[in-house]
Amino acid sequence: MRPLDRAPRRGSAIAIVLALASLSVSVEGRAEEAASTKPLDPNTVTYLQEKHIASGAPIYIRIFKEESELEVWKERPGGRYVLVKTYPICNWSGALGPKTAIGDHMAPEGFYGVGPHSLKPDSKYHLALNIGYPNALDKALGRTGDFIMVHGDCKSVGCFAMTDGLIEEIYAFVREALEGGQARVPVHTFPFRMTSANLARHTDSPAYKTWAPLLEAYDDFDKSRLVPRVAMCDKRYVVNPIFPVEGATPDSAAAACPAAPGKLIAPVSPRLAKKLVSKPLIAIGIKLRTRENIARWSINGSQQTWSWWWPTTSASAGPEAKSKSASSQATFAGVRPLSE
């Protein structure tokens, strides 16, 4: 056969390959769309109906790193919140403590949120929710990094990774709350459940002094079942202040706080507290993090121990590593410490 005779066949083969590639992209796109519009699990819907909670009612998400758990709370009629479902976090990277720099592989701790433009139905990690790191305080403290997500695929380099099936329902919770009128879903990330016993285990942690506002928010929510209002000023968080909490900017987060911020919470009555007690749903899934591998974790295959805010592989760290460590330490100078 002459070379020219092969040309039409080659052209046909190329056309077939391109058509198959286009079909594959189309199928993937439809699968992503189906996942992002998937409704809540029927058992979850039944649970909400039994509690007289609308599927589009506002939600509140709490993340606990050491326990590798994500909680979804829903607002009941009357404004108080009830725990609906707890999900296992398949994977997250780093140690306990806040994220301070791009490339530090740390998952953030603090007060964040998901708005309508934070939903990522086309994420390469199945589905994703951008939690909004860095917030205004992070920026005022010079912390860097971005695109911190709650997503699927169980792979993490600073994000909170779920299994695909679980992120689908969490995504549905957020989507329905936003469609129901909630402007922004608060996502508060904690190092662990802020109990006295857990705090006592971590008194020697270099991150200990950064946990005071997280403890305050945890305790206030336990007393009130209302989402904590969080202001940012004087390069620190102020939880449930008397003064109005407005949209913070890096400049306002660095500005001085009012002389007497005070505190404003509305504790639940004993009678209402009984009504808010419920047995939440618990999702089944994988947890790859343990206390042991949180304390000592691997980056690029080499074991490293966290010293202050930067991983140290030897006592003779180079000037660049020392500079990064000093810079990271400096970002916490304005954070109010926990009382011993």
N, C-alpha and C positions, 0 to 999 in steps of 0.2 A: 504494500500500500504506500502511495506517495505521501510525504509529510503534509501536503496541503489537505489531503483527505481526512487527516486526523483533526484538523482545526475545528470543524463543526462539532465533533464529539467532545473535544475539550471544552468548547463553549457551553455545550449542554451540561457537562459535568459541573462546571463552575456555577451555572445557573441553578442546578439542583442543590449544591452546597449552600448557596446564598439563600435559597428558598427555605431550606431546613433551618438555617441559622435564624432567619426572620421568624419562622414558626416557633422556634425555641424561645426567642425573646418574647413573642406574643403570649405563649403559654405561661412563662414566668410572670409576665405582667398581670395576667388574669389571676394567677395564684396569689400574688401579692395583694391584689385588690380584694380577692375573696377573704384573705386572712384579715385585712384591715377593716372589713365590714362585718366580720363574724359576730353574731350576737353573744350575749352572756350565756354561760352554761345553764341549762334548764334547772338544775338543782340550786344554782345561785339565784335565779329568778324566783323560784318557789320560796327560798329563804327570805328574800326581800319582801315578797308579798305577805308572808306570815308576820313580818315585822312592820307592815304598813309603810314601807319605804319605797318611794318611786325610783325606777331605774335611772332616771335622769337627775336625781338629787345630788347635791354637792358631795365630793369625796375628799378624803385626806389620806395621804400615803406616808407611812413611816418605814424607814429602812434601818435594820440593825446589822452591823457588819459582822461582829463576832458570832452571833447566832445564825448568820446567813438567812435572814428572814425579811420579807416585805409584807407589811400589813395594809389592807384597804379598809378604811373606815367610811361609813356613810352617815349623812345627816338625817336624823329623824324629824318628824313633825315636831316643832318646838325649838329646833336649832341645835340640840345636843347630838353628839356622835356616838355611834355604836360600831364595834368591830364586826365586820362582815366576813372577811376571809384572810387567812395567813398563807403566804406562798414561800416555799424554799427558794433561795437564791442559788442557782447552780454554781456560779463562779464570780469572783471579783478579785482584783489584784491589790497587792501592797499589804501594808500593816495597819494597825489602828493609828488614828491621827488624821489631820486634815491634809488635803492635797495642797501643795504650795507651788509646784513648778511643772511646766510642760516636760514630759518625759520621765517624771518621777514614778510612774506606774501606780500612783496612789489613787484610791477612790475618795471623793470628798466627804467631809462631814460638815453639816451646817443646814441652813434654811434656804431651800430652793423651790422651784415650781415649774409646772408644765402648762403652757398656753396653747391656743389653737394652732399656732405656727410651729409648735415644738413636736408635733406628731410626724413621724417618719415612716410612712407606709411602704416606701421603696428602699428601706435600709437593706444593706447586704447581710445584716444580721437578722433577717426575717422581718421583724417590726422593731421600731425603736421610739423611745420618748426622751427628748432632750430635757434634762432637769434644770438647765440654766446656769451651770457653772462656767465661768466665775460670776458670782453675784457682785453687787456694788461694794460690799465689804471686802471680798476677795481682791477686787481691783484696787481698792484703797490701800490694802496691805501689800500690794505688789505681786500677788499670786498670779501665775500664768497657767495656760492650758485652756482647752475648750472642748466642745462636743462630747460632754460626759452624758452617757445615756443609760437608761434601763432598756435592754434589748434582748433578743433571743440568741440562739446558736451556742450558748454556754461557753463563749470565749470572751476574755476580758483583758484589756490593758488600761485599767483605770475606770472602767464602767461596771455596772451591775448587770450581769448576764443571767438570763433565765433560760429554761428550755423553751422551745418554740411554742408548745401547747399552752404553757403558762403565760407567756408574754401576750398571747392572743387575747386571753381574758382580761389581763391587766389593761391592755390597750383598749379593750371594749369598755371597761369601767371608765377610763379617762375620756374616751370619745363621747360616751353617753352623757357624762357630767358636763362636758363643754357644750354639747348640743343642747343640754337642758338649761343652759344659761350661766353656768359657773365660768367666771372670767379666767381663772387660773387655778389649777389644782396644786395645793401646797405639797411639797415633797421634802420631808425633814429626815436627814440622814444622821444616825447616831453611831458611836463606836460599838455600843452594846446596849442592852436594856439597863437603864440608869438606876439600878438598885444599889443599896448600900453595900451589899456583898460584892457586887461586880466592881464598884468603885474602889473598894478596899483591896481587891486583887491587883489594881492597876495604879496604885499611888506612886509607884516609881516610874511610871511611863513619862517620857518626855512630852507627850501630848496632854498630860493631865490638866495643866492649867488652862487649856483651850476648851475644856468641857463644861465650864460653869454655866454658860447660857443654855447649853443643851440639856443639862440637868434641870435647870429652872423651867424650861419649856416642857420637859417630860413630866415634872411634878405638877405644874399648872394644869396640864391637860388631864392628868390623873384626877385632879380635884374638880375640874370644871366640865370635862368632856366637850370643850370648845377649842377649836384650832387656835394655838397661840398666835397672838399678833406680835410681830417682830420688827422693831425699828433698828436702824443702823446709824450710829453716830459715834464720834470720838474713837473711831477705828475699833468699834466693838458692837456686839449685838445688845439690844435692850429688849427684854421680853415682857410683853403685856404692859407697856407704859401707860400712864394716864394721858399723855399727849397723843394727838392723832398720828397714826402710822401712814405715811405717804410713800409714794414711789421713790426709792432711794437711788442716788447716783454716787459714783466714786467721790465726788466733791462733798456731797452731804454726809456720806458715811465717814469722811475724815473730819468733818466739822464738829464743833463742841456740842455735847448733849445739853438739853435744858438743865438748869441747876438742880432741880429735884424731879427726876422723871417719874418717881412713884411707881405704883403697880395697880392694875385694874383687872380683877378676875371675878367671876361669878360662880362660886362653888355650887355643886349640885346638892340638893337636899337629900337627906337619908331616904325619903320616899322615892324620889326620882332616881337615886343611885340604884335602887333595887330594880327599877324598870329597865335601866340601861345594862344590867347584867345579862349576858347571853352567852351561849356556847357558839363561838364562831365556826365557820367552815374552815377546814384545813386541807390545803392542796397537797397532793403527793408528788414528790419530785426529788431531784438529786441535789446534794450539797457537797461540793468538792473542797471547801475550805474547812479547816479544823483549827483549834487553838494552837496546835503545834506548828502547822504550816503558816499560820498568821504570824507567829512570833519569829519564825525563821523561814524565809521564802526564797524562791529561786528566780533570778533574772538571767536570761540567756544561758541557762544551764549551770550557773555557778551560785553556790549558796552564799547569801549575804545577810548580815545582821544589821538591823536599823540602829544607828547611833544618832540620837537627836533627830534631825529631819532628813538626813541624807544617808544612803547605804554605804557602809564602810567595809572594805574587803581586807584591809590590813592596817596596822598601826602607822605605817608610813604613807599616808594618803598624799597625793600630789597637790600642788598649789591650786589647781583648778577645782578639785573635789573640796578642799578646805574653803575656797571662796564660795562655792555653792552652798556648803553647810552654813557658813556665816550669814550669807544672804537669806537663807531660809529661816534661820533663827531670828533674824531681825524683823521678819514679818509678824512675829507674835508679841512684839514689845508692848503693843497697846491692848492686849487681850486680858480681861480681868481674870485673876486666878481663882481657882477653887479654894475655899477655906479648908485648912487641914483639920 
